[in-house]
Amino acid sequence: MTFSEIRIRPFQPGDEAAFRRLNEEWITKHFGLEEKDRITLGDPVGKILKPGGHIFIAAANGEPIGCCALLAMEPGIFEVAKMAVSDRYQGRGTGRKVLEYTVAQARALGARRLYLETNSKLANAIHLYESVGFRHLPPDRVTPSPYARSNVQMEMLL
């Protein structure tokens, strides 16, 4: 699979199962599903899209292999969340392509700031976020997270 064969597109009806599967795959591999995960993954249209967010699906030969969401926080601010790449497609630049696409879409939507939460155990993800311009929030700006696994908060000013 070459880099150019991966296509990224907006979420479409019927993508719900793939979005859930991709996220459950990485979450259960490293952590455990939390109630907030179950709620969001069980209703991505109602919990992400209807409140003004966006979901992007990466596909190879029509098969969903990755995803990322922009959660509307307040005007001009989105949270980058539920980013996942199937294990089979990791290490090939897919995550970078998905993240860069998501950041570009946020810019096109007029975002001024992107925010994300992750875990220090996910060193490769943190390195990717840093490489595209995300910076760690200083301790005085860190806020409580609805996720027990979240111990790193980052932002990117656009």
Phi and psi in degrees as GROMACS dihedral restraints (atoms count N, CA, C in turn):
[ dihedral_restraints ]
;  ai    aj    ak    al  type     phi  dphi    fc
    3     4     5     6     1   -92.0    20    10
    4     5     6     7     1   160.2    20    10
    6     7     8     9     1   -53.2    20    10
    7     8     9    10     1   -41.3    20    10
    9    10    11    12     1   -71.6    20    10
   10    11    12    13     1   -16.4    20    10
   12    13    14    15     1   -82.4    20    10
   13    14    15    16     1    -8.4    20    10
   15    16    17    18     1   -89.0    20    10
   16    17    18    19     1   127.7    20    10
   18    19    20    21     1  -113.4    20    10
   19    20    21    22     1   138.4    20    10
   21    22    23    24     1  -115.6    20    10
   22    23    24    25     1   135.3    20    10
   24    25    26    27     1  -144.7    20    10
   25    26    27    28     1   163.4    20    10
   27    28    29    30     1   -65.8    20    10
   28    29    30    31     1   152.9    20    10
   30    31    32    33     1   -54.3    20    10
   31    32    33    34     1   138.9    20    10
   33    34    35    36     1  -126.5    20    10
   34    35    36    37     1   156.2    20    10
   36    37    38    39     1   -53.2    20    10
   37    38    39    40     1   135.6    20    10
   39    40    41    42     1   101.5    20    10
   40    41    42    43     1   -12.3    20    10
   42    43    44    45     1   -83.7    20    10
   43    44    45    46     1    -5.4    20    10
   45    46    47    48     1   -55.6    20    10
   46    47    48    49     1   -46.5    20    10
   48    49    50    51     1   -65.7    20    10
   49    50    51    52     1   -41.1    20    10
   51    52    53    54     1   -66.6    20    10
   52    53    54    55     1   -41.4    20    10
   54    55    56    57     1   -59.9    20    10
   55    56    57    58     1   -44.1    20    10
   57    58    59    60     1   -65.6    20    10
   58    59    60    61     1   -47.9    20    10
   60    61    62    63     1   -60.4    20    10
   61    62    63    64     1   -46.9    20    10
   63    64    65    66     1   -60.9    20    10
   64    65    66    67     1   -41.9    20    10
   66    67    68    69     1   -74.3    20    10
   67    68    69    70     1   -41.7    20    10
   69    70    71    72     1   -61.4    20    10
   70    71    72    73     1   -34.0    20    10
   72    73    74    75     1   -58.7    20    10
   73    74    75    76     1   -50.9    20    10
   75    76    77    78     1   -77.6    20    10
   76    77    78    79     1   -35.8    20    10
   78    79    80    81     1   -65.2    20    10
   79    80    81    82     1   -46.3    20    10
   81    82    83    84     1   -73.0    20    10
   82    83    84    85     1   -23.8    20    10
   84    85    86    87     1   -66.8    20    10
   85    86    87    88     1   -38.3    20    10
   87    88    89    90     1  -108.3    20    10
   88    89    90    91     1   -24.7    20    10
   90    91    92    93     1  -139.9    20    10
   91    92    93    94     1  -135.8    20    10
   93    94    95    96     1  -147.3    20    10
   94    95    96    97     1   150.6    20    10
   96    97    98    99     1   -65.1    20    10
   97    98    99   100     1   134.3    20    10
   99   100   101   102     1  -104.2    20    10
  100   101   102   103     1   164.9    20    10
  102   103   104   105     1   -56.8    20    10
  103   104   105   106     1   -42.0    20    10
  105   106   107   108     1   -61.5    20    10
  106   107   108   109     1   -37.4    20    10
  108   109   110   111     1   -61.0    20    10
  109   110   111   112     1   -48.8    20    10
  111   112   113   114     1   -59.2    20    10
  112   113   114   115     1   -41.5    20    10
  114   115   116   117     1   -65.6    20    10
  115   116   117   118     1   -49.7    20    10
  117   118   119   120     1   -67.5    20    10
  118   119   120   121     1   -47.0    20    10
  120   121   122   123     1   -70.2    20    10
  121   122   123   124     1   -24.3    20    10
  123   124   125   126     1   -78.6    20    10
  124   125   126   127     1   -16.8    20    10
  126   127   128   129     1  -150.7    20    10
  127   128   129   130     1    65.6    20    10
  129   130   131   132     1   -63.8    20    10
  130   131   132   133     1   -30.3    20    10
  132   133   134   135     1   -66.3    20    10
  133   134   135   136     1   -50.2    20    10
  135   136   137   138     1   -72.0    20    10
  136   137   138   139     1   -33.9    20    10
  138   139   140   141     1   -93.9    20    10
  139   140   141   142     1   -21.7    20    10
  141   142   143   144     1  -117.5    20    10
  142   143   144   145     1   -55.4    20    10
  144   145   146   147     1   -72.9    20    10
  145   146   147   148     1   -50.2    20    10
  147   148   149   150     1   -60.9    20    10
  148   149   150   151     1   -36.0    20    10
  150   151   152   153     1   -76.7    20    10
  151   152   153   154     1     8.4    20    10
  153   154   155   156     1   104.0    20    10
  154   155   156   157     1    10.7    20    10
  156   157   158   159     1   -92.1    20    10
  157   158   159   160     1  -176.5    20    10
  159   160   161   162     1  -142.2    20    10
  160   161   162   163     1   150.1    20    10
  162   163   164   165     1  -129.6    20    10
  163   164   165   166     1   137.5    20    10
  165   166   167   168     1  -120.1    20    10
  166   167   168   169     1   139.0    20    10
  168   169   170   171     1  -116.6    20    10
  169   170   171   172     1   128.5    20    10
  171   172   173   174     1   -95.8    20    10
  172   173   174   175     1   131.5    20    10
  174   175   176   177     1  -130.7    20    10
  175   176   177   178     1   143.7    20    10
  177   178   179   180     1  -121.2    20    10
  178   179   180   181     1   122.2    20    10
  180   181   182   183     1    52.3    20    10
  181   182   183   184     1    38.1    20    10
  183   184   185   186     1    82.2    20    10
  184   185   186   187     1    -8.7    20    10
  186   187   188   189     1   -91.4    20    10
  187   188   189   190     1   124.8    20    10
  189   190   191   192     1   -63.6    20    10
  190   191   192   193     1   123.6    20    10
  192   193   194   195     1  -122.7    20    10
  193   194   195   196     1    -6.6    20    10
  195   196   197   198     1  -164.2    20    10
  196   197   198   199     1   166.4    20    10
  198   199   200   201     1  -162.2    20    10
  199   200   201   202     1   164.7    20    10
  201   202   203   204     1  -160.4    20    10
  202   203   204   205     1   146.7    20    10
  204   205   206   207     1  -121.4    20    10
  205   206   207   208     1   150.7    20    10
  207   208   209   210     1  -112.8    20    10
  208   209   210   211     1   115.1    20    10
  210   211   212   213     1   -95.0    20    10
  211   212   213   214     1   127.0    20    10
  213   214   215   216     1   -69.7    20    10
  214   215   216   217     1   121.8    20    10
  216   217   218   219     1  -100.4    20    10
  217   218   219   220     1   -53.2    20    10
  219   220   221   222     1  -160.4    20    10
  220   221   222   223     1   169.7    20    10
  222   223   224   225     1   -53.1    20    10
  223   224   225   226     1   126.4    20    10
  225   226   227   228     1    82.5    20    10
  226   227   228   229     1     1.1    20    10
  228   229   230   231     1  -130.3    20    10
  229   230   231   232     1   128.0    20    10
  231   232   233   234     1  -126.0    20    10
  232   233   234   235     1   150.3    20    10
  234   235   236   237     1   -99.1    20    10
  235   236   237   238     1   129.0    20    10
  237   238   239   240     1   -82.2    20    10
  238   239   240   241     1   120.8    20    10
  240   241   242   243     1  -147.3    20    10
  241   242   243   244     1   166.2    20    10
  243   244   245   246     1    50.8    20    10
  244   245   246   247     1    43.7    20    10
  246   247   248   249     1   -85.8    20    10
  247   248   249   250     1   127.9    20    10
  249   250   251   252     1  -147.5    20    10
  250   251   252   253     1   146.5    20    10
  252   253   254   255     1  -134.3    20    10
  253   254   255   256     1   130.9    20    10
  255   256   257   258     1   -53.6    20    10
  256   257   258   259     1   140.5    20    10
  258   259   260   261     1   -50.0    20    10
  259   260   261   262     1   -38.9    20    10
  261   262   263   264     1   -63.6    20    10
  262   263   264   265     1   -21.1    20    10
  264   265   266   267     1  -111.7    20    10
  265   266   267   268     1     7.7    20    10
  267   268   269   270     1   -77.3    20    10
  268   269   270   271     1   153.9    20    10
  270   271   272   273     1    79.5    20    10
  271   272   273   274     1    12.5    20    10
  273   274   275   276     1  -121.8    20    10
  274   275   276   277     1    10.8    20    10
  276   277   278   279     1    87.3    20    10
  277   278   279   280     1     3.8    20    10
  279   280   281   282     1   -65.0    20    10
  280   281   282   283     1   -45.1    20    10
  282   283   284   285     1   -60.0    20    10
  283   284   285   286     1   -42.8    20    10
  285   286   287   288     1   -62.0    20    10
  286   287   288   289     1   -44.1    20    10
  288   289   290   291     1   -62.3    20    10
  289   290   291   292     1   -43.1    20    10
  291   292   293   294     1   -64.0    20    10
  292   293   294   295     1   -45.5    20    10
  294   295   296   297     1   -66.0    20    10
  295   296   297   298     1   -44.8    20    10
  297   298   299   300     1   -62.3    20    10
  298   299   300   301     1   -39.2    20    10
  300   301   302   303     1   -62.6    20    10
  301   302   303   304     1   -44.7    20    10
  303   304   305   306     1   -62.6    20    10
  304   305   306   307     1   -43.4    20    10
  306   307   308   309     1   -63.4    20    10
  307   308   309   310     1   -42.5    20    10
  309   310   311   312     1   -62.6    20    10
  310   311   312   313     1   -40.5    20    10
  312   313   314   315     1   -65.3    20    10
  313   314   315   316     1   -39.7    20    10
  315   316   317   318     1   -61.4    20    10
  316   317   318   319     1   -42.8    20    10
  318   319   320   321     1   -60.2    20    10
  319   320   321   322     1   -45.4    20    10
  321   322   323   324     1   -62.7    20    10
  322   323   324   325     1   -28.0    20    10
  324   325   326   327     1   -82.8    20    10
  325   326   327   328     1    -1.7    20    10
  327   328   329   330     1    86.9    20    10
  328   329   330   331     1    17.2    20    10
  330   331   332   333     1   -64.4    20    10
  331   332   333   334     1   142.2    20    10
  333   334   335   336     1  -103.5    20    10
  334   335   336   337     1   -22.7    20    10
  336   337   338   339     1  -149.0    20    10
  337   338   339   340     1   139.0    20    10
  339   340   341   342     1  -116.9    20    10
  340   341   342   343     1   143.9    20    10
  342   343   344   345     1  -129.9    20    10
  343   344   345   346     1   148.7    20    10
  345   346   347   348     1  -151.0    20    10
  346   347   348   349     1   159.0    20    10
  348   349   350   351     1  -123.8    20    10
  349   350   351   352     1   143.1    20    10
  351   352   353   354     1  -151.1    20    10
  352   353   354   355     1  -165.4    20    10
  354   355   356   357     1  -129.8    20    10
  355   356   357   358     1   141.9    20    10
  357   358   359   360     1   -60.6    20    10
  358   359   360   361     1   -20.0    20    10
  360   361   362   363     1   -66.6    20    10
  361   362   363   364     1   -23.8    20    10
  363   364   365   366     1   -93.8    20    10
  364   365   366   367     1    64.9    20    10
  366   367   368   369     1   -59.1    20    10
  367   368   369   370     1   -40.3    20    10
  369   370   371   372     1   -63.8    20    10
  370   371   372   373     1   -40.1    20    10
  372   373   374   375     1   -65.5    20    10
  373   374   375   376     1   -43.9    20    10
  375   376   377   378     1   -61.5    20    10
  376   377   378   379     1   -42.6    20    10
  378   379   380   381     1   -60.8    20    10
  379   380   381   382     1   -42.6    20    10
  381   382   383   384     1   -61.0    20    10
  382   383   384   385     1   -47.9    20    10
  384   385   386   387     1   -59.0    20    10
  385   386   387   388     1   -45.2    20    10
  387   388   389   390     1   -62.2    20    10
  388   389   390   391     1   -39.5    20    10
  390   391   392   393     1   -67.7    20    10
  391   392   393   394     1   -22.7    20    10
  393   394   395   396     1   -98.5    20    10
  394   395   396   397     1    -0.1    20    10
  396   397   398   399     1   118.6    20    10
  397   398   399   400     1     1.2    20    10
  399   400   401   402     1   -73.7    20    10
  400   401   402   403     1   144.0    20    10
  402   403   404   405     1  -124.9    20    10
  403   404   405   406     1   147.5    20    10
  405   406   407   408     1   -68.6    20    10
  406   407   408   409     1   137.3    20    10
  408   409   410   411     1   -72.8    20    10
  409   410   411   412     1   138.4    20    10
  411   412   413   414     1   -67.9    20    10
  412   413   414   415     1   155.5    20    10
  414   415   416   417     1   -52.3    20    10
  415   416   417   418     1   -34.2    20    10
  417   418   419   420     1   -72.8    20    10
  418   419   420   421     1    -9.3    20    10
  420   421   422   423     1  -109.1    20    10
  421   422   423   424     1    -2.6    20    10
  423   424   425   426     1   -73.6    20    10
  424   425   426   427     1   133.3    20    10
  426   427   428   429     1  -115.2    20    10
  427   428   429   430     1   160.1    20    10
  429   430   431   432     1   -60.5    20    10
  430   431   432   433     1   142.2    20    10
  432   433   434   435     1  -107.5    20    10
  433   434   435   436     1   148.5    20    10
  435   436   437   438     1   -75.1    20    10
  436   437   438   439     1    -5.8    20    10
  438   439   440   441     1  -108.4    20    10
  439   440   441   442     1   127.6    20    10
  441   442   443   444     1   -63.2    20    10
  442   443   444   445     1   -31.4    20    10
  444   445   446   447     1   -76.3    20    10
  445   446   447   448     1   -15.2    20    10
  447   448   449   450     1   -75.9    20    10
  448   449   450   451     1   117.2    20    10
  450   451   452   453     1  -134.2    20    10
  451   452   453   454     1     9.4    20    10
  453   454   455   456     1  -135.0    20    10
  454   455   456   457     1   130.5    20    10
  456   457   458   459     1  -125.1    20    10
  457   458   459   460     1   136.0    20    10
  459   460   461   462     1  -135.3    20    10
  460   461   462   463     1   161.7    20    10
  462   463   464   465     1  -145.1    20    10
  463   464   465   466     1   160.2    20    10
  465   466   467   468     1  -135.1    20    10
  466   467   468   469     1   126.7    20    10
  468   469   470   471     1   -91.5    20    10
  469   470   471   472     1   132.2    20    10
